[in-house]
Every structure is written in C-alpha cells, then in structure tokens.
Amino acid sequence: MAMPISSSIPTMRKASKERNSISLASSPNRLAKLDLDLGEAADPEAAMARLKGYAAHVRVGAEVSGSAAHQIAVLTLVNILSRFALGGVTLSGMLDVPMLAPWPGRTLMAAVDALGGAAGEPAGDCPTAIVGTADDVVDRAIQLTFEGWRGGIVPAGAARLNEAKGTAMSAVLAAAIGAAEIFAMLREEVASGRRPRGLSIWRPDGDQDWLSPVGDGPPLLLLPNRLWILGLGHLGQAFLWSLAMCPYADRAQVSLVLQDMDDITESTASTSILTMKAARGRKTRDVARTLEAMGFSTVIIERPFDDQFKRRPEDPSVLICGVDNAHARSQLEAPGFPLIVEAGIGRSAQDFQAIRLHTFPSRRKAAALWNTEMVDATGVVAQTQGYQRLRERGVDECGLARLAGTAVGAPFVGTVAGVLMLGQILRLLHGDQVDAVIDLDLRALDARRAVPNANPLALNPGFQICDA
C-alpha cells in the first residue's frame, strides 16, 4: 500500500540530513578539518578553500640523474605535498632523467606528473623545498638532507649530510619531515623554515643529535621478505610506501599479506599515499594492484581481526599494525605473531602530529594499553563556528558527532610513522634491539623519547640481501 505523501516528507527530510551528514564526514580533506575544529574556518567550504590556496615548489638538483635516493625524496615529497597543497605543486630543475627509483614511470618527470606535480616556476612567494644542490638560495626555502639511517631538513644554504650515502628509508624520512615543514610555513608558524629538524631511524631517542654520525647505524644489507600488514589506511599505506622504495633484488620473493575490510572513501587519498584520487573500491584490492605492479607478491585478507583470529605456522612472523580501532589493537597479541610493530597517531587538532609506536611482546600487554575506547571530545569540538554553521543548515547532532569524531589527518605524519615502523624491522635484521615504545610530536622533535624493548627476540622474519 502506498504511503501518504504527508507521512513520507519527514522520512525524506531525515534521509536527506543523513546523507548530508555522511557526506560531510567522508568527503573533506582530513587536513581541512583542522581549521574547522580550531574554529578558524566558518564552514567546511572555507576550510577547503584555505587548502586550495596553498601552493608549494620543489627545486630539483642534478643529483637526481644518478641517485635513486634523491629521486625517492622528490617522489615522496610530491606525493605528500599534492594531498594538502591543493593550489598546486610545481617543480623546477633536473626532471627529464631516466627513472632510477622503484616506482612506475619511464622518467622522473612522468612519475612526478602522475603523483600530482607539474613542471613550472613557483606560484608567488610559496615555500620551496630543495632536493639536491640548488644554483642559488631563495627566500622561504628548506633543504632536504639524508645519509644512512638519518634524514631531515636544514635551512637553505646550511651544511648538509653526506647524501651520496643516502638510502631509501632516509630519503623518505627527509621528504616527510620536509613536507611537515612546508605545511608549517604555509600556516606561517613561528620559526618554520629556519631550523634543522630530523631523526635517526637507528637511534630515534632524544639523546642523539640526528646530524651527528654517532646516531647512524650500519650499512643497509638486508630487507624483510614476509610481512603481515593489518590496516591499509593512513599508516599501513605509509609503511608500504617506505617498504616499496627499498632496493629489493627480487621483489617476487617478497610476500605481503594485506588485511583490511574498508572501502576507499573520498577522504582516503588525503592521507593514504598509495591511494590515488580517482581510486574506488576495497582498499585491499587497490593497494594489492599497486604493489603487484611493482613486482611484489600479495595475499588479501578481508575478515575482522578479532579474538577468533589465529596465526598459522606458515604465516609471516611479523605483524605490522596501522589500525586506529582500540578493540582491535587490544587483541594484537592474541593470534600469536612472534613480533608485532604497531603505531598510532593523534586524532585531534591539538595532537594530530603526535606519533606513538609500540612493539610486542613487551613488558606491557597490548590488552592493558587499549582496555577502553578513546574518550570522545565531540562535545567540545562541535561548539566551533563551523559546526554551528552546519547546525543552521539543518545537519542533526548525530551527523555533527560523526564529523567531529573523524580524525584530523596529515600524510606527512603517517609517513614518518611508517618509516619508523619499517626501521624497527630493519634494526632487528641488522642485529639491533627494537624499541618497546617511541613517542614524538613533529612539532617538537627535540622532546622525542624511545624506550628499548627488554624482551629478548629470537626471530628470523625472513629476508633477502639488498640490491647494491
């Protein structure tokens, strides 16, 4: 029997509001949400407009013609910048050179173009990141620099590390920190662009100066062969980008188990650096296609990670976890993986640049760390002017709560975390001790800390020799 028109109108209005709230929660760039939550944007459109006004420039030195590490730095930088500098990422310098980095593209310029960059001069006085040697020093510029296990930035014109000894992991790290600094410069933060900032992947604690060779590790000789990656969003993809840049001699011998149940949404590409803007469908399948095109072997798992999940003897011995679900994280040790490396990042406008990494087994159990869900701060956030404007448009409190509960996210934060997660495995392969916890905030890197894991690890995760 047909429903009376008068009865259907409230239902239609409710459905419209629900669709509107779902769209608001899934479509904004995760960094646009920063201004919405800080109260610096009157509505979501104003927050997006600010990102569309951000532009960045990359100056590429002659080193890229013969250095895979310099090319990796350029590709990583463009990949990250293009996800928040929506006004455009331009590049100048040496670009039409054969591709040396392990990423699709016949030339560096072709790969840069596919990742969202374009050849051209800087737009106005936008900040510049220099990779390699620039002909001259420009205003509002930073210099990426890397060597061995260390990477970061220095002010343009300052002394650099020995980049001839750069590695894939140190180049990715330098690019991620460089992108973070460009973001700070675009927001005109005090001291941005005028300070050295970096990390040692070998010694991520605050006791060592990352510019000193004392904090460096041995030559990179071994790479992991068999890994289980849980979560293919922000952190999982950042880890896989870092891994994919490594100099594998035989990628077909690398087995990667990819576990996730989520679909790609409109906001996924704003933080997840293996997801291109036009991608749709399941995250597992999209990421698997990318990795397989690069020569890796993949296995897809699309089932929940819960207390019914058990590791089989033939499964990889190392679990990489990048999920942000407290219940799933509390269950990390239950399946019986010999080594677990997990990372989490902040969710709010105040702590979105914070990173905390754990390894298990350790003295403190995963179940004890995540025995309750996160505290909901929606009530405070939803009072800003942007949320009030949405109320006036008719978005209900349920829709506002969902939007407020969506994390602020920046791809440079996840990429630093991804490199540090990879670093734990590489340190294990090179005879070092992993860390039980690493705690840092990209806004205050000098205050970082790392605590060694006291649990002895007798583990061979599977490896192959680097392609020299």
C-alpha positions in Angstrom: 0.0 0.0 0.0 1.3 3.5 -0.9 2.4 5.7 1.9 0.5 9.0 2.3 2.6 11.9 0.9 2.4 13.8 4.2 3.8 10.9 6.1 6.7 10.5 3.7 8.0 14.1 3.9 9.6 13.8 7.4 11.2 10.5 6.3 12.6 12.1 3.2 14.0 15.1 5.2 15.6 12.7 7.7 17.2 10.7 4.9 18.4 13.9 3.3 20.0 15.0 6.5 21.6 11.6 7.0 23.1 11.7 3.5 24.3 15.2 4.1 26.0 14.2 7.4 27.6 11.1 5.9 28.9 13.2 3.0 30.4 15.8 5.5 32.1 13.0 7.5 33.6 11.3 4.5 34.4 13.9 1.8 36.5 16.7 3.4 40.3 16.5 3.1 41.4 15.4 6.6 43.6 18.5 6.9 40.7 20.8 6.1 39.1 19.5 9.2 42.0 21.1 11.2 40.7 24.6 10.6 37.1 23.5 11.2 38.0 22.1 14.6 40.2 25.0 15.6 37.4 27.4 14.8 39.5 29.1 12.1 37.0 28.3 9.3 33.4 29.4 9.2 32.3 26.2 7.4 33.8 23.2 5.6 33.9 25.1 2.3 36.1 27.8 3.9 38.4 25.2 5.3 38.8 23.6 1.9 39.3 27.0 0.3 42.4 27.5 2.6 43.9 24.3 1.3 43.2 25.3 -2.3 45.1 28.5 -1.6 48.2 26.5 -0.5 50.9 26.1 -3.2 54.4 24.6 -2.9 57.5 24.4 -5.0 60.3 21.8 -5.3 63.7 22.6 -6.7 65.5 19.5 -8.0 69.3 19.4 -8.3 71.4 17.5 -10.7 72.0 14.7 -8.2 68.7 13.0 -9.3 70.3 11.9 -12.6 72.4 9.4 -10.8 70.8 8.9 -7.4 67.8 6.7 -6.6 67.7 8.2 -3.1 67.3 11.7 -4.4 64.6 10.6 -6.8 62.8 8.8 -3.9 62.9 12.1 -1.9 61.4 14.0 -4.8 58.6 11.4 -5.4 57.8 11.2 -1.7 57.7 14.9 -1.3 55.4 15.5 -4.3 53.2 12.6 -3.3 52.6 14.1 0.2 52.5 17.8 -0.8 49.9 17.2 -3.5 47.5 15.9 -0.9 47.3 19.2 1.0 48.8 22.0 -1.1 45.8 21.9 -3.4 46.8 25.2 -5.1 49.5 23.2 -6.9 52.9 21.6 -6.5 55.4 22.9 -9.1 58.9 21.6 -9.8 62.0 23.1 -11.5 65.4 21.8 -12.2 66.6 18.4 -13.4 63.4 16.4 -14.1 63.8 14.8 -17.5 66.0 12.0 -16.4 65.6 8.2 -16.5 63.7 6.6 -13.6 66.0 5.0 -11.0 63.6 4.8 -8.1 61.3 1.7 -7.9 58.1 3.5 -8.9 56.2 3.3 -12.3 57.4 5.8 -14.9 60.0 5.9 -17.6 61.3 9.3 -16.4 61.2 11.1 -13.1 59.0 13.8 -14.7 56.4 11.2 -15.8 56.3 9.8 -12.3 56.0 13.3 -10.7 53.2 14.2 -13.1 51.3 11.0 -12.1 51.7 11.9 -8.4 50.2 15.4 -8.8 53.2 17.6 -9.5 53.8 19.8 -12.6 56.9 21.4 -14.1 56.9 25.2 -13.6 58.1 28.1 -11.6 56.8 28.7 -8.1 53.5 30.5 -7.6 54.1 33.8 -5.9 56.1 33.5 -2.7 55.1 30.0 -1.9 57.6 27.9 0.2 60.3 25.9 -1.6 61.8 22.5 -0.7 65.3 21.8 -2.3 66.3 18.3 -3.1 70.0 18.1 -4.1 72.1 21.1 -5.0 70.3 24.3 -6.0 72.0 27.0 -8.1 71.1 29.7 -5.5 69.4 30.1 -2.2 65.8 31.5 -2.4 63.7 33.0 0.3 61.2 30.8 2.2 63.2 27.6 1.3 64.3 24.5 3.2 66.9 21.9 2.2 66.2 18.1 2.4 69.2 16.1 3.5 69.8 12.5 4.4 72.5 9.9 5.0 72.4 6.2 6.1 69.6 5.9 8.7 69.2 9.7 9.2 67.0 12.2 7.4 65.5 15.6 7.8 65.8 19.2 6.8 68.1 22.2 7.3 67.6 25.9 6.3 68.6 26.6 2.7 72.3 27.2 2.4 73.2 25.3 5.6 75.6 22.4 5.8 74.1 19.1 4.6 74.6 15.4 5.4 76.6 13.1 3.0 73.7 12.5 0.6 75.9 10.2 -1.5 75.3 7.7 1.2 71.6 8.2 1.3 69.2 5.3 1.5 65.5 4.8 0.5 64.4 5.0 4.1 66.4 8.1 5.0 65.2 9.8 1.8 61.5 9.0 2.6 62.0 10.3 6.1 63.6 13.6 4.9 60.8 14.1 2.5 58.1 13.5 5.1 59.7 15.9 7.6 60.2 18.4 4.7 56.5 18.2 3.8 55.6 18.9 7.5 57.8 21.9 7.5 56.3 23.2 4.3 52.9 22.9 5.9 54.1 24.8 8.9 55.5 27.5 6.6 52.2 27.8 4.7 50.5 28.3 8.1 53.2 30.9 9.0 54.2 29.2 12.2 57.0 30.8 14.2 60.5 29.6 13.2 59.3 27.4 10.4 61.8 27.1 7.7 64.7 28.4 9.8 65.6 25.4 11.9 67.1 21.9 11.4 64.7 19.1 12.0 65.3 15.4 11.6 65.5 11.9 13.1 67.8 8.9 13.2 65.8 5.7 12.4 68.6 3.7 14.1 68.5 5.8 17.3 65.1 7.6 17.4 65.5 8.7 21.0 66.2 12.3 22.0 69.7 11.6 23.3 71.4 11.7 19.9 71.7 14.6 17.5 70.4 13.4 14.2 73.0 15.4 12.4 75.8 13.6 14.1 77.2 10.3 12.6 77.1 8.9 16.2 73.4 8.3 15.7 73.8 6.4 12.5 73.6 2.6 12.0 75.5 0.1 9.9 75.3 -0.2 6.1 71.9 -1.4 5.0 72.4 -5.0 3.8 69.1 -6.9 4.5 65.4 -6.3 3.8 62.4 -8.2 5.1 60.8 -10.8 2.9 57.5 -11.8 4.6 55.2 -9.4 6.4 51.5 -9.2 7.5 50.1 -5.7 7.3 46.9 -5.1 9.3 45.1 -1.9 8.2 45.6 -0.2 4.8 44.7 3.3 5.6 46.9 6.2 6.6 49.6 4.2 8.5 49.5 1.0 6.6 50.0 2.7 3.2 52.8 4.9 4.6 54.6 1.8 5.8 54.1 0.1 2.4 55.4 3.2 0.5 58.5 3.1 2.6 59.0 -0.6 2.1 58.3 -0.3 -1.7 61.0 2.3 -2.1 63.7 -0.1 -0.7 66.2 -1.7 -3.1 65.0 -5.3 -3.3 66.9 -7.6 -5.6 63.9 -9.9 -6.1 60.5 -8.4 -5.4 58.7 -11.5 -6.5 60.1 -13.3 -3.4 58.5 -10.7 -1.1 55.2 -11.9 0.3 52.9 -9.3 1.7 49.6 -10.2 3.4 47.2 -7.3 3.3 44.3 -7.3 5.8 41.5 -4.7 5.8 37.8 -4.6 5.4 37.2 -0.9 4.5 36.3 0.7 1.2 38.1 3.8 -0.2 36.2 7.0 0.6 36.5 10.5 -0.8 38.8 11.4 2.0 41.1 8.4 1.8 43.5 10.0 -0.7 44.1 13.0 1.5 46.1 10.9 4.0 46.8 7.5 2.4 49.8 7.8 0.0 49.2 4.7 -2.1 45.7 5.8 -2.9 45.3 8.0 -6.0 42.4 10.5 -6.1 40.3 8.5 -8.7 40.6 5.2 -6.8 37.5 3.5 -5.5 36.5 0.1 -4.2 38.2 -2.0 -1.5 41.5 -0.8 0.0 43.0 -4.2 -0.1 42.5 -4.7 -3.8 43.6 -1.2 -4.8 46.8 -1.5 -2.7 47.4 -5.0 -4.0 47.2 -3.8 -7.6 49.8 -1.1 -6.9 52.2 -3.5 -5.1 51.9 -6.2 -7.7 52.6 -3.7 -10.5 55.9 -3.1 -8.6 56.7 -6.8 -8.6 55.6 -7.8 -5.1 53.5 -10.9 -4.2 50.4 -10.2 -2.2 47.7 -12.1 -0.3 44.4 -10.3 0.5 42.5 -10.9 3.8 39.1 -9.3 4.1 37.9 -10.5 7.5 37.8 -8.9 11.0 40.9 -9.1 13.2 39.3 -10.2 16.4 39.7 -12.8 19.2 38.8 -15.6 16.8 41.8 -14.8 14.6 44.8 -17.1 14.8 48.2 -17.1 13.1 49.1 -20.3 11.2 52.7 -21.7 11.3 53.1 -20.8 7.6 52.0 -17.2 8.0 54.6 -14.4 8.3 56.1 -14.0 11.7 55.9 -10.1 11.7 52.6 -8.2 12.0 52.6 -4.5 11.1 49.5 -2.8 12.6 48.2 0.6 11.5 44.6 0.4 12.6 43.1 3.1 14.9 40.5 0.8 16.5 41.1 0.4 20.2 39.4 -3.1 20.4 41.4 -4.5 17.5 44.7 -3.1 19.0 43.9 -4.7 22.3 43.7 -8.1 20.5 47.1 -7.7 18.8 48.9 -10.4 20.8 46.1 -13.0 20.7 46.8 -14.5 17.3 50.4 -15.4 18.3 52.7 -13.3 16.0 56.3 -13.5 17.3 56.8 -9.8 16.6 54.2 -7.0 16.3 55.1 -3.4 15.3 52.2 -1.0 15.7 51.9 2.7 15.5 49.2 5.2 16.3 48.8 8.9 15.6 46.9 11.7 17.2 43.3 12.4 16.0 42.5 16.0 17.2 43.5 19.4 16.1 45.8 19.6 19.1 47.7 16.3 18.7 47.4 15.2 15.1 51.2 15.4 14.7 51.9 13.1 17.6 53.2 9.6 16.9 53.4 6.7 19.4 55.0 3.3 18.3 54.9 0.0 20.2 56.4 -3.4 19.7 55.2 -6.6 21.2 55.8 -8.8 23.0 57.0 -6.4 25.7 56.6 -6.0 29.4 53.2 -4.3 29.0 50.5 -6.2 27.2 48.5 -4.8 24.3 45.3 -5.6 26.2 46.4 -3.4 29.1 47.2 -0.5 26.8 43.9 -0.5 25.0 41.4 -1.7 27.5 38.9 1.1 26.8 37.8 3.0 23.8 39.1 6.6 23.2 37.5 9.4 25.1 35.1 11.3 22.9 35.8 15.0 22.7 32.9 15.7 20.3 31.0 17.9 22.7 33.9 20.5 22.8 34.7 20.4 19.1 31.1 20.8 18.0 30.8 24.3 19.5 33.2 26.0 17.0 31.7 28.3 14.4 32.0 25.8 11.5 29.9 23.2 13.4 27.4 25.9 14.4 27.0 26.9 10.7 26.3 23.2 9.9 23.6 23.1 12.5 22.0 26.2 10.9 22.0 24.3 7.6 20.0 21.5 9.2 22.6 18.9 10.0 21.4 17.0 13.0 23.5 16.2 16.1 24.2 12.7 15.0 25.7 13.9 11.8 27.8 16.6 13.6 29.0 14.0 16.1 30.2 11.8 13.3 32.0 14.6 11.6 33.5 15.7 14.9 34.7 12.2 15.6 36.5 12.0 12.2 40.2 12.3 12.8 42.3 15.2 11.6 45.0 13.6 9.5 48.2 14.7 7.7 50.0 12.4 5.3 53.4 13.6 6.4 52.7 12.4 10.0 51.8 8.9 8.8 54.8 8.7 6.6 57.2 9.4 9.5 55.4 6.7 11.5 55.6 4.3 8.5 59.4 4.8 8.2 59.9 4.3 12.0 57.8 1.0 11.8 60.0 -0.2 8.9 63.0 0.9 10.9 62.2 -1.5 13.7 62.3 -4.5 11.4 65.5 -3.3 9.7 67.2 -2.8 13.1 66.2 -6.3 14.1 67.7 -7.7 10.8 70.9 -5.8 11.4 71.4 -7.2 15.0 69.9 -4.3 17.0 67.3 -4.2 19.7 63.8 -3.0 18.9 62.1 -0.3 20.9 59.2 -1.0 23.2 57.8 2.5 22.6 58.7 5.6 20.6 57.0 8.8 21.5 57.3 12.0 19.5 55.5 15.0 18.1 56.5 16.5 14.8 56.0 20.0 16.2 58.6 19.4 18.9 61.0 16.7 17.7 63.7 17.5 20.3 61.3 16.2 23.0 61.1 12.7 21.5 61.9 9.6 23.5 62.4 5.9 22.8 62.5 3.0 25.3 64.2 -0.2 24.3 62.2 -3.4 24.5 63.6 -5.6 27.3 62.1 -8.8 25.9 64.7 -10.8 24.1 63.7 -11.6 20.5 65.0 -14.8 18.8 63.4 -14.3 15.5 64.2 -14.7 11.8 61.4 -12.7 10.0 62.7 -13.8 6.5 65.0 -11.6 4.5 66.9 -11.0 1.3 70.1 -9.2 0.5 69.7 -5.6 -0.7 70.3 -4.8 -4.3 73.6 -2.9 -4.1 
